[in-house]
Amino acid sequence: MLEHTQNRPMTRQQLAEQLGISTKTLTRFIQKEGINISPRSLLKPKLASFIFQKFHEA
């Protein structure tokens, strides 16, 4: 489960590690789902949780 997303932003690499996938796979998933994220930005806690949930639904 997602550890630190409730209280601080995280990088794509941190989210990918928690999902057990590569950052490239995470990027492809984000693009496929049509989630709009600025390049090189941190993922806000709500967005990270949303992506985590969507990934497990897919």
C-alpha positions as CSV (number, residue, x, y, z in Angstrom):
1,M,0.0,0.0,0.0
2,L,1.0,3.6,-0.5
3,E,3.1,4.7,2.5
4,H,3.8,8.4,2.4
5,T,1.2,9.9,0.0
6,Q,-1.2,11.2,2.6
7,N,1.1,14.0,3.8
8,R,3.8,14.9,1.3
9,P,4.4,15.1,-2.4
10,M,6.4,12.4,-4.1
11,T,8.4,11.9,-7.3
12,R,7.3,9.5,-10.1
13,Q,10.2,7.3,-9.2
14,Q,9.0,7.0,-5.6
15,L,5.5,6.1,-6.8
16,A,6.8,3.6,-9.3
17,E,8.9,1.9,-6.6
18,Q,5.8,1.6,-4.4
19,L,3.9,0.1,-7.3
20,G,6.7,-2.3,-8.1
21,I,7.1,-1.0,-11.7
22,S,9.6,1.1,-13.7
23,T,9.2,4.9,-14.1
24,K,8.8,4.3,-17.9
25,T,5.8,1.9,-17.2
26,L,4.3,4.5,-14.8
27,T,4.7,7.2,-17.5
28,R,3.0,5.1,-20.1
29,F,0.2,4.2,-17.7
30,I,-0.3,8.0,-16.9
31,Q,-0.4,8.8,-20.6
32,K,-2.8,6.0,-21.4
33,E,-5.2,7.1,-18.6
34,G,-5.1,10.7,-19.9
35,I,-3.8,12.0,-16.6
36,N,-2.3,15.5,-17.2
37,I,0.9,16.0,-15.2
38,S,3.5,18.7,-15.7
39,P,6.9,17.4,-16.6
40,R,9.4,17.3,-13.7
41,S,6.7,18.2,-11.1
42,L,6.1,16.4,-7.8
43,L,3.0,14.4,-7.5
44,K,0.6,15.8,-4.9
45,P,-0.6,13.3,-2.3
46,K,-4.2,13.1,-3.7
47,L,-2.9,12.6,-7.3
48,A,-0.4,9.9,-6.2
49,S,-3.2,8.0,-4.4
50,F,-5.5,8.4,-7.4
51,I,-2.8,7.0,-9.7
52,F,-2.1,4.1,-7.3
53,Q,-5.8,3.2,-7.2
54,K,-6.3,3.4,-11.0
55,F,-3.2,1.3,-11.6
56,H,-4.6,-1.5,-9.4
57,E,-7.9,-1.3,-11.2
58,A,-6.3,-1.8,-14.6
